Amino acid sequence: MIAAVQLRAPDGADQAEFHEQAAVALRALAGRPGFRGGTLGRATDDARAWLLLTEWESVGAYRRALGSYQVKLSTPVLGQALDQPSAFEALLEIDAAGTERESASDRAADADWAPRHPNG
């Protein structure tokens, strides 16, 4: 599972400080079970646009990591995340040697219309 969280530094934010806060978030996520790897990057054409890219064993591992006390406590920068989908299934992976690995989707057939909250 891949998580691509786009962050936007606030207007006037010190970029070095924002970078450090985002690095703290990545380190906190890296300490959670199911974490496979991660990258923190900044857009080359917009200094306020950042990307926190992580890879996880499963969607459940990612959600548990986000819900953990340690991550919530140490990652206020995640509040700067843009409101858009961030968790994605890895359906095709190709390494540098050209080796391909395809995976079947675990997405529920009714995922587009089923209520996501108990109250619908």
N, C-alpha and C positions, 0 to 999 in steps of 0.2 A: 504494500500500500504506500502510496506517495502522498505527502501533504505539501502543498505549495501555498504558503501564507504570504500574501503581499501586504507589506507594511508601508505606511506613509508617515514620515517624520512630520511633526507639527511645524507650522510656519515659525521661523525664527529659532528652531531647535539647533542646539550645538550638535553638529554631525558626529563628532568624535564621541560625545556622550551617548547619542542615540545608538551608535555602533556598539559601544560597550554594553548598553542595556539589551540590545538584540543578541549579543554574544552570550550574555548571562542567560537569556531565554533558551538559546540553543544548548548551552551546557546543562541546564536543568532538564531539558527534554532528553538529552543524551544519557542521563542517569536513570531513565525509566526503563522498566522491562519491555522488551519488544522493539527497542530502538535499534535500527540497523546502520544509520548514517545520516549526516546532515550537512548542509551548506548554508552560509549566510552570504548574500550578495547584494550589491547595490546597482541600480540601473546606470548605464554609462551615459545616458542622456538626460537624467533627472536625478539630481543628488538627493532628493527627498524620497525617492521610490526604492524600497528595499524588498528582498525576497528571502524568506526563511523556508528552505526546502529540506524536508526530512523524509526518510524511508523507514517503514515499520513492518513488523511481522504480519500485522493484521489491523483491520479497522478498530477492533476492540482494544488492542494495545495502544493505539493512538488516542482513542477517546479516554481510556483510563489514564493515560499520561496527562492529557489536558485537564482532567478532573482531579488530579492528585494535589494534595495540599502543598507539596514542595514546589510544584510548577506554578500554581496559582500565586503563591507567596513571592516567588522570585522573578516573576515575568510580567510586570505591569505593562511592558512594551507591547504585549500581545493585544492590548486594548486599542492599539493603533492599526490593527488589521483591517483591511478593506472588507466590506460585507459582500462576499462572493464565495462560491464553492471553493473549497480548499483541499478536500480529501478525494483522491482518485485511485482507482484500481490500476495496477500495472498489468496490462493485457499483452504487451509485446516488449521484450527487453532484448537489446543487442549489445554485446560487449565490444571492446576495441578490436578483438580478433575476428569479429563478424559472427560469433556464435549467437544464435537466436533462441529465445525461450518464450513460448507463448503460454498464457494462462487463461483458463476459463473464467468468465465473470461470476462473481458471487452476488451480484446485484439482484434483488428480488424483482420478480416479474411485475409486481404492482407498485414498484418504488415511485413511479411518477404520480400516482393518484392516492396512494394509501396515506392516511393521516400520520403525521410524524409526532404528534402530541396526543396524550390521552383525551384531551378536550376537543380534538379535531382541528 
